[in-house]
């Protein structure tokens, strides 16, 4: 029996290792042996060859031509900015919270560097001020709160300014503008925003200005997704009827042969794109505004804009303060017209079948090979560190909770019950945000403003509530006669519990403990909400960054294979250990080794 269980474990591990080794070999040889086209890198500057004209199908209700109420009349001269009074978290360093999933504005490139138009322009502005920039990845849902709470000096995430967001943070002058694009299936009944109604499944990315527009302007209830790639994948697969997205992301996501197109756009001059700063840190806002005007004046803004997001400026809008010069840009309308003529001469790809779409979306083997090295070098170690650290601490705390929960003293039982109810009742991401953002400013001196270990602490607190209940149920399942027998032999209550009852209870709950540890491995992906460096990303974050670069979900499936490689062997291993503890070793008393057999023969 034991040999068959052990063989099963070895077979599973061998199969998973074989699959991962195959991916490694393909990644090493892909450059020389791949005959197909390289996956499109959405996190690379497309250049002026991708120029687009201002859309002609604008929604009349979008508010174009409204008065700009927020752009400053002028800025403080650059030589009058005192960088020692900018209230930076680290003197001389601009700590920037950014995203990785919205190319070409914000993303992580193939060299694992935060880049994109927004971040490259911010680097240029910081250089004007003599500051170094440190980028930290986070989620948009928590970005503005982290800027307001001084976790970051600046939020750089192609953030469209709104009156509601200005209640939380301050904003610089605009360095970009944003159309909202309505992306729909080709040949469908939806031709514009007026065709949307309560029965339409409208996809948006949660927390974005497009989410706000659909809810508060269109008065509709959208389907909310965590990132743009997932939203677009759902549109292509028919799970949603329309997608409202930033124009850059919409244009970059639609590939030749896709069964979708942009039906209509909206624009408001009053909702430009700016960098977010804590409201009370006006000196930093003024400094960034000065640096922005300086990049416009010397042509840096125009160069980066033409390289990354080459499109015609809308009427009535220009970047920087109202005193900034109008940037000298190429004739994007003429370049766009040439692109249209070139596209007309290019053979149109036939629409892909549903099976082909699914294959390209989830099973692009080139992307599997491309994702594997970073998953192995960066994602896997961080996932293991977070899971092991939180698992060990959570197990210790859980045992203490279990002992308190069965204590005869109500002053131990009640706090343990309240703790367990609270931490089991709250979603994991809420606990992580409360611990990371709440305790972060308090222990900043210990953590260096790095929330990596705060995330591990949050996972530990979450795990301890579940593990405590697992231990408690296991201990209470032990027959009362075991405790009574131990007491009858002269053991004290404490020794009876420690030496007799608890070991039996722990043995009974080993499978449940392993299930909890597997959940910890997967919950480690939620740490990204607190903001991590590129080198601190776990498996899911690494896969998602490559997903954002390519617009393909294959890297996320590749990350899933790593989770399987960890969890399946663990499951079979704990089952083997549990079986061994329950049945003991096989009876070999009736079998003599050769030496004993020879002695028996001689005596006979």
C-alpha positions in Angstrom: 0.0 0.0 0.0 2.7 2.5 1.0 4.8 1.7 -2.1 1.8 2.4 -4.4 1.1 5.7 -2.7 4.7 6.8 -2.9 4.8 5.7 -6.5 1.8 7.9 -7.2 3.5 10.9 -5.7 6.7 10.3 -7.7 4.7 9.9 -11.0 2.9 13.2 -10.4 6.1 15.1 -9.5 7.9 13.6 -12.5 5.1 14.6 -14.9 5.1 18.2 -13.6 8.9 18.4 -13.7 8.9 17.1 -17.2 6.4 19.7 -18.4 8.4 22.5 -16.7 11.7 21.2 -18.2 10.1 21.1 -21.6 9.1 24.8 -21.2 12.6 25.6 -20.1 14.2 23.9 -23.2 11.7 25.7 -25.5 12.4 29.0 -23.9 16.2 28.5 -24.5 15.7 27.5 -28.1 12.8 29.7 -29.1 15.0 32.5 -30.5 16.6 30.2 -33.0 14.0 27.7 -33.8 10.7 29.5 -33.7 9.4 30.1 -37.1 6.3 32.0 -36.1 6.0 35.7 -35.6 7.0 37.1 -32.2 4.2 38.0 -29.9 3.2 41.6 -30.1 4.8 43.7 -27.3 2.2 46.2 -26.2 4.7 47.7 -23.8 7.0 49.1 -26.5 6.7 52.5 -28.1 4.9 52.1 -31.4 6.3 55.3 -32.9 4.8 57.8 -35.3 4.0 55.0 -37.7 1.0 54.2 -35.5 -0.3 57.7 -35.6 -4.1 58.2 -35.4 -6.3 61.2 -36.1 -8.9 62.6 -33.7 -12.0 60.4 -33.9 -14.9 61.7 -35.9 -17.5 59.5 -34.2 -17.6 61.5 -30.9 -20.6 61.2 -28.7 -22.2 64.7 -28.6 -23.1 64.3 -24.9 -19.5 63.9 -23.9 -19.0 67.5 -22.8 -16.5 68.6 -25.5 -15.9 72.3 -25.4 -16.6 72.7 -21.6 -14.6 75.2 -19.7 -11.3 73.9 -18.2 -11.7 74.6 -14.5 -8.5 73.1 -13.1 -5.5 73.8 -15.2 -3.3 76.4 -13.5 -2.7 79.8 -15.3 1.1 79.4 -15.0 3.8 77.6 -12.9 6.6 78.5 -10.5 9.9 79.0 -12.4 12.0 75.8 -12.3 15.0 77.6 -10.8 12.8 78.6 -7.8 11.8 75.1 -6.8 13.4 73.9 -3.6 13.5 70.1 -3.7 14.4 69.9 0.0 10.9 71.2 0.8 8.9 68.7 -1.3 8.0 66.5 1.7 9.2 63.4 -0.1 9.1 60.0 1.7 12.8 59.6 0.9 14.8 62.8 0.3 15.9 63.1 -3.3 13.8 60.2 -4.4 10.3 60.3 -6.0 8.5 57.1 -4.8 5.9 56.4 -7.5 3.0 53.9 -7.3 2.1 52.6 -10.8 0.4 49.8 -12.6 1.7 47.2 -15.0 -1.4 46.3 -17.0 -2.4 49.3 -19.2 0.1 49.6 -22.1 1.3 51.8 -23.7 0.6 54.3 -20.9 1.8 52.1 -17.9 3.3 48.7 -18.0 6.3 46.4 -17.3 8.5 45.7 -20.3 10.4 42.6 -21.4 13.4 43.8 -19.3 11.1 43.8 -16.1 11.2 47.6 -15.9 8.2 49.9 -15.2 7.8 52.0 -18.3 5.1 53.4 -20.6 4.4 57.0 -21.7 3.2 58.1 -18.3 6.3 56.8 -16.5 8.8 57.8 -19.1 7.5 61.4 -19.0 7.6 61.4 -15.2 11.2 60.3 -15.4 11.9 63.3 -17.6 10.1 65.7 -15.3 12.0 64.3 -12.2 15.3 64.8 -14.1 14.4 68.4 -14.5 14.0 68.6 -10.7 17.1 66.6 -10.0 15.2 63.7 -8.4 15.5 60.0 -8.8 12.4 57.9 -9.5 11.6 54.6 -7.8 8.6 52.8 -9.3 6.5 50.3 -7.2 3.7 48.2 -8.7 0.3 48.2 -7.1 -3.4 47.8 -7.9 -5.5 50.8 -9.1 -8.2 50.0 -6.5 -5.8 51.0 -3.7 -3.6 53.5 -5.5 -5.3 56.8 -4.6 -5.6 55.7 -1.0 -1.9 54.8 -0.9 -1.0 58.3 -2.3 -3.3 60.0 0.2 -1.8 58.0 3.0 1.8 58.9 1.9 2.7 55.3 0.9 3.7 56.9 -2.4 4.7 60.4 -3.3 3.0 60.2 -6.7 0.5 58.0 -8.4 1.3 57.4 -12.1 -1.4 55.4 -13.7 -3.0 57.4 -16.6 -5.4 58.7 -14.0 -8.2 60.7 -15.4 -9.1 63.6 -13.0 -12.6 63.8 -11.6 -14.3 65.9 -8.9 -14.8 62.8 -6.8 -11.1 61.8 -7.0 -10.1 65.4 -6.1 -11.7 64.8 -2.8 -9.1 62.2 -2.0 -5.9 63.4 -3.7 -4.5 66.4 -5.5 -3.6 66.4 -9.2 -1.0 68.0 -11.4 -1.8 69.8 -14.6 -2.7 67.5 -17.5 0.0 65.7 -19.5 -2.4 63.6 -21.6 -6.1 63.4 -22.5 -8.4 60.5 -22.7 -11.1 59.4 -25.1 -13.4 56.7 -23.8 -13.9 54.1 -26.6 -16.9 51.9 -26.9 -15.7 48.6 -28.3 -18.3 46.1 -29.6 -18.5 43.0 -31.7 -18.5 43.5 -35.4 -22.0 43.4 -37.1 -23.8 43.7 -33.7 -26.8 45.9 -32.9 -24.7 48.3 -30.7 -23.5 51.3 -32.9 -23.0 53.9 -30.1 -23.4 54.8 -26.5 -27.1 55.6 -27.1 -27.7 51.9 -27.9 -26.6 50.8 -24.4 -29.4 49.9 -22.0 -30.1 48.0 -18.8 -30.0 44.6 -20.6 -26.6 45.3 -22.1 -23.6 43.6 -20.4 -21.1 46.4 -20.4 -17.5 45.6 -19.3 -15.3 48.1 -17.5 -12.2 47.9 -15.3 -13.2 48.4 -11.7 -12.4 51.8 -10.2 -11.5 53.5 -13.4 -13.1 56.7 -14.8 -14.9 54.5 -17.4 -16.5 52.6 -14.5 -17.7 56.0 -13.1 -18.9 57.1 -16.5 -21.1 54.0 -17.1 -22.5 54.1 -13.5 -23.0 57.8 -12.9 -23.4 59.3 -16.5 -25.1 56.4 -18.4 -26.9 55.2 -15.2 -26.2 51.6 -16.0 -24.8 48.7 -14.1 -21.6 47.4 -15.7 -19.7 44.1 -15.4 -16.4 45.0 -13.6 -13.1 43.3 -14.3 -9.6 43.6 -12.6 -7.7 44.6 -15.7 -8.1 45.5 -19.4 -6.8 42.3 -20.9 -9.4 40.2 -19.0 -12.2 42.6 -20.0 -11.3 42.4 -23.7 -10.9 38.6 -23.6 -14.5 38.4 -22.2 -15.7 40.6 -25.0 -14.1 38.5 -27.7 -15.5 35.3 -26.1 -19.0 36.8 -26.1 -19.3 37.0 -22.3 -20.1 40.7 -22.5 -21.8 42.8 -25.2 -19.6 45.9 -25.0 -16.5 47.3 -23.4 -15.9 50.9 -22.4 -12.1 51.5 -22.2 -9.5 54.2 -22.6 -8.9 54.8 -26.3 -5.2 53.9 -26.1 -5.9 50.5 -24.5 -8.8 49.8 -26.9 -6.7 50.6 -30.0 -3.8 48.6 -28.7 -5.9 45.6 -27.7 -7.7 45.1 -31.0 -5.5 42.9 -33.2 -5.9 42.1 -36.9 -8.6 39.4 -37.3 -10.3 40.2 -34.0 -14.1 40.3 -34.4 -14.4 43.7 -32.6 -14.1 47.4 -33.4 -14.5 50.8 -31.8 -18.0 52.0 -32.4 -17.9 55.5 -30.7 -15.7 57.7 -28.5 -16.3 60.4 -25.8 -14.1 63.2 -24.6 -14.2 65.9 -22.0 -11.6 68.6 -21.7 -12.3 69.0 -18.0 -11.2 65.4 -17.3 -7.5 65.4 -18.4 -4.9 62.9 -17.3 -2.6 63.9 -14.5 -0.3 62.6 -11.7 -1.9 62.1 -8.3 -0.2 63.7 -5.2 -1.4 64.0 -1.6 -3.7 67.0 -1.3 -1.7 68.6 1.4 1.6 68.3 -0.5 1.1 71.4 -2.7 4.9 72.0 -3.0 5.3 68.7 -4.8 2.3 69.4 -7.1 3.8 72.8 -8.0 7.2 71.2 -8.6 5.8 68.6 -11.0 3.8 71.3 -12.8 7.0 73.2 -13.3 8.9 70.2 -14.5 6.0 69.3 -16.9 6.1 72.8 -18.5 9.9 72.5 -18.8 9.6 69.3 -20.8 7.0 70.9 -23.0 9.2 73.9 -23.7 12.3 71.9 -24.6 10.4 69.4 -26.8 10.8 66.3 -24.5 7.0 66.0 -24.1 6.5 66.1 -27.9 9.2 63.5 -28.4 7.8 61.1 -25.9 4.2 61.7 -26.9 5.0 61.1 -30.6 6.9 57.9 -29.7 4.5 56.3 -27.3 0.9 57.7 -27.9 1.0 59.4 -31.4 -2.5 60.8 -31.9 -4.1 64.1 -32.8 -4.8 66.4 -29.9 -8.5 67.2 -29.4 -9.7 70.7 -30.1 -9.3 73.0 -27.1 -6.8 71.0 -25.2 -3.0 71.2 -24.7 -0.7 69.8 -22.0 0.8 71.7 -19.1 -0.3 75.0 -17.6 -2.2 77.6 -19.7 1.0 79.5 -20.0 2.9 76.6 -21.5 3.8 76.8 -25.2 1.8 74.7 -27.6 3.9 71.6 -28.3 5.3 71.2 -31.8 3.9 67.9 -33.0 4.0 66.1 -36.4 0.8 66.2 -38.5 -0.8 63.1 -37.0 -3.9 63.5 -39.2 -1.8 63.3 -42.4 0.2 60.4 -41.0 -3.0 58.6 -40.0 -4.4 59.1 -43.5 -1.2 57.5 -44.9 -1.7 54.6 -42.5 -5.2 54.1 -43.6 -4.1 54.0 -47.3 -1.4 51.4 -46.4 -3.9 49.4 -44.4 -6.3 49.4 -47.4 -3.6 47.8 -49.5 -2.8 45.1 -46.9 -4.9 41.9 -47.2 -7.5 41.7 -44.5 -7.2 38.7 -42.2 -10.1 36.4 -42.1 -11.9 36.4 -38.7 -10.7 33.7 -36.5 -13.0 30.8 -35.4 -14.0 30.5 -31.8 -11.6 27.6 -31.3 -8.8 29.5 -32.9 -9.5 32.5 -30.6 -9.4 30.2 -27.5 -6.2 28.6 -28.6 -4.5 32.0 -29.3 -5.8 33.4 -26.0 -4.8 30.6 -23.6 -2.4 28.3 -25.4 0.3 30.4 -27.1 3.3 28.2 -26.5 5.8 30.9 -27.4 4.4 33.0 -24.5 4.6 29.9 -22.2 8.3 29.7 -22.9 8.7 33.4 -22.6 7.0 33.5 -19.2 8.8 30.5 -17.7 12.2 32.1 -16.8 10.6 35.0 -14.8 8.1 32.7 -13.2 10.9 30.5 -12.0 13.4 33.2 -11.0 11.1 35.8 -9.5 7.6 34.5 -9.0 8.2 31.1 -7.5 10.7 32.2 -4.8 8.5 35.0 -3.6 5.4 32.8 -3.6 7.2 30.2 -1.5 8.6 32.9 0.9 5.2 34.4 1.5 3.4 31.1 1.9 6.0 29.5 4.2 6.5 32.6 6.4 2.7 33.1 6.8 2.1 29.3 7.2 4.6 28.9 10.0 3.5 32.0 11.9 -0.2 31.2 11.2 0.2 27.7 12.6 1.8 28.9 15.8 -0.9 31.6 16.3 -3.6 29.1 15.3 -2.5 26.6 18.0 -2.6 29.4 20.6 -6.1 30.4 19.4 -7.2 26.8 19.6 -5.9 26.4 23.1 -7.6 29.7 24.1 -10.8 28.6 22.4 -11.1 25.4 24.5 -9.8 27.0 27.7 -11.9 26.9 30.9 -11.3 30.6 31.3 -13.8 32.8 29.5 -11.3 35.7 29.3 -9.3 33.5 26.9 -12.3 31.9 25.1 -14.2 35.1 24.2 -11.3 37.1 22.7 -10.3 34.0 20.7 -13.8 33.6 19.4 -14.1 37.3 18.4 -10.7 37.2 16.7 -11.7 34.1 14.7 -15.1 35.4 13.7 -13.7 38.7 12.5 -10.7 37.3 10.5 -12.7 34.5 9.0 -15.6 36.8 8.1 -13.6 39.5 6.3 -12.4 39.0 2.7 -8.6 38.3 2.5 -7.9 41.4 0.4 -9.6 43.6 3.0 -7.4 42.2 5.8 -4.3 42.7 3.6 -5.3 46.4 2.9 -6.1 47.1 6.5 -2.8 45.7 7.8 -0.7 47.0 5.0 -2.1 50.5 4.7 -3.1 50.9 8.4 0.0 49.6 10.0 2.4 50.7 7.2 2.8 54.3 8.3 3.2 53.2 12.0 6.1 50.7 11.3 7.6 52.6 8.4 10.9 52.9 10.2 11.1 49.1 10.5 9.9 48.2 7.1 11.6 51.0 5.1 8.2 51.7 3.6 8.3 48.3 2.0 5.0 46.4 2.6 6.3 43.0 1.6 6.5 41.6 5.1 3.4 43.4 6.2 1.6 41.4 3.5 3.1 38.2 5.0 1.9 39.4 8.4 -1.6 39.9 7.1 -1.7 36.4 5.5 -0.5 35.0 8.9 -3.3 36.7 10.8 -5.8 35.5 8.2 -4.4 31.9 8.3 -4.3 31.7 12.1 -8.1 32.2 12.3 -8.7 29.2 10.0 -5.9 27.1 11.4 -7.1 27.8 15.0 -10.5 26.4 14.1 -9.0 23.4 12.4 -6.9 22.6 15.5 -9.8 23.2 17.9 -12.0 20.8 16.0 -9.3 18.2 15.9 -8.5 18.4 19.6 -12.2 18.3 20.6 -12.7 15.2 18.3 -10.4 13.2 20.5 -12.4 10.9 22.8 -12.8 12.2 26.4 -11.6 8.9 27.7 -8.1 9.7 26.4 -7.8 12.7 28.7 -9.4 10.8 31.6 -6.9 7.9 31.1 -4.0 10.2 31.1 -5.2 11.9 34.3 -5.7 8.5 35.9 -2.0 7.7 35.2 -1.0 10.8 37.1 -0.5 13.3 34.3 -1.5 16.9 35.0 -4.1 18.5 32.8 -1.5 20.5 30.9 0.7 17.4 30.3 -2.4 15.3 29.4 -3.3 17.8 26.7 0.3 18.3 25.4 1.4 14.7 25.3 -1.8 12.8 24.7 -4.8 14.8 23.3 -3.2 17.5 21.1 -0.9 15.1 19.1 -3.9 12.9 18.3 -6.0 15.9 17.3 -3.2 17.3 15.1 -2.8 14.0 13.3 -6.5 14.0 12.5 -6.5 17.4 10.8 -3.4 17.1 8.7 -5.4 17.1 5.4 -7.4 20.2 6.5 -4.1 21.9 7.4 -2.6 21.2 4.0 -5.7 22.6 2.3 -5.2 25.8 4.3 -1.5 25.9 3.3 -2.6 25.5 -0.4 -5.0 28.4 0.1 -2.1 30.5 1.5 0.0 29.8 -1.6 -2.8 31.1 -3.8 -3.7 34.0 -1.5 -0.1 35.3 -1.8 -1.1 36.9 -5.1 -3.2 39.4 -3.2 -0.1 41.0 -1.7 0.3 43.0 -4.9 -2.5 45.3 -3.7 0.0 46.8 -1.3 2.6 47.8 -3.9 5.7 45.7 -4.6 8.9 46.1 -6.5 9.4 44.2 -9.7 11.8 41.8 -7.8 9.1 41.1 -5.2 6.3 39.9 -7.6 4.9 36.5 -6.9 3.7 34.0 -9.6 0.4 35.6 -10.5 1.8 39.1 -10.7 4.6 37.9 -13.0 2.1 36.2 -15.3 -0.2 39.2 -15.3 2.6 41.6 -16.3 3.4 39.5 -19.4 -0.3 39.3 -20.0 -0.4 43.1 -20.1 2.5 43.3 -22.4 1.0 40.9 -25.0 -2.8 41.1 -24.4 -2.8 37.3 -24.1 -3.9 35.2 -21.2 -1.4 32.4 -21.8 1.1 33.7 -19.3 -1.5 33.5 -16.6 -2.1 29.8 -17.5 1.6 29.3 -17.3 1.6 30.7 -13.8 -1.2 28.3 -13.0 1.0 25.4 -14.0 3.5 26.5 -11.3 0.7 26.5 -8.7 -0.3 23.0 -9.8 3.4 21.9 -9.6 3.4 23.0 -5.9 -0.1 22.0 -4.7 -0.6 18.5 -6.3 2.5 16.9 -4.8 1.7 18.5 -1.4 -1.8 17.1 -1.5 -0.6 13.5 -2.2 2.2 13.8 0.3 0.0 14.8 3.1 -2.4 12.0 2.2 0.5 9.5 2.3 1.6 10.8 5.7 -1.9 10.7 7.1 -2.4 7.2 5.9 1.0 6.2 7.4 0.1 7.7 10.8 -3.2 5.9 10.9 -2.0 2.5 9.9 1.7 2.4 11.0 4.4 0.4 9.3 3.6 -2.9 7.5 4.0 -5.9 9.8 7.3 -7.6 9.0 7.6 -9.7 12.1 7.1 -12.9 10.2 10.0 -12.2 7.8 13.6 -13.0 8.8 16.6 -11.4 7.2 19.3 -13.8 5.7 21.5 -13.7 8.9 18.6 -14.6 11.2 17.5 -17.3 8.8 21.0 -18.9 8.7 21.1 -18.9 12.6 17.8 -20.7 12.7 19.0 -23.2 10.2 22.2 -23.9 12.1 20.3 -24.4 15.4 18.0 -26.7 13.7 
